[in-house]
Amino acid sequence: MQVTPFQIVLWTSAWAAIGWLTGHCLAIGRESRSKRKRYKSYIELLKKETEARFAGAFFLEQKTTFAKFDSEALDVRPYIRAQNKFDSTCKSYREVSFSILDDKKNKESKAEVVAILNELLTFSN
């Protein structure tokens, strides 16, 4: 059987498409893994800062911390497998409130934030 130039072009194009798709899939996997790893380190750092910080200090830093958290969560969200649960956990993190005067409430809220951050760590694996 003789191979025609059309068949050569067809096979070459098919192998090029397979190579491109494989490379594209590998690049997406690397990007996904690196973003989840960066998010995990961000959450671990935030958790350590939260545990070390005085409970009353959260009231003043709440807006800046939440803004940074939102940007990190939006960046990693497309690469999270359980997005609905991730969204509800992020929402519960944003809904935690601190008081300027009530130290007992601040301690409870701080413990709640640490528990939520522990749950968020499970999504970055």
Secondary structure as the mmCIF struct_conf table of DSSP 4:
data_model
#
loop_
_struct_conf.conf_type_id
_struct_conf.id
_struct_conf.beg_label_comp_id
_struct_conf.beg_label_asym_id
_struct_conf.beg_label_seq_id
_struct_conf.end_label_comp_id
_struct_conf.end_label_asym_id
_struct_conf.end_label_seq_id
HELX_LH_PP_P HELX_LH_PP_P1 GLN A 2 THR A 4
HELX_RH_AL_P HELX_RH_AL_P1 PRO A 5 ALA A 52
BEND BEND1 ARG A 53 ARG A 53
HELX_RH_3T_P HELX_RH_3T_P1 ALA A 55 ALA A 57
HELX_RH_AL_P HELX_RH_AL_P2 PHE A 58 VAL A 76
HELX_RH_3T_P HELX_RH_3T_P2 ARG A 77 TYR A 79
BEND BEND2 ARG A 81 ARG A 81
HELX_RH_AL_P HELX_RH_AL_P3 GLN A 83 GLU A 95
BEND BEND3 ILE A 100 LEU A 101
HELX_RH_AL_P HELX_RH_AL_P4 ASP A 103 LEU A 121
HELX_RH_3T_P HELX_RH_3T_P3 THR A 122 SER A 124
#
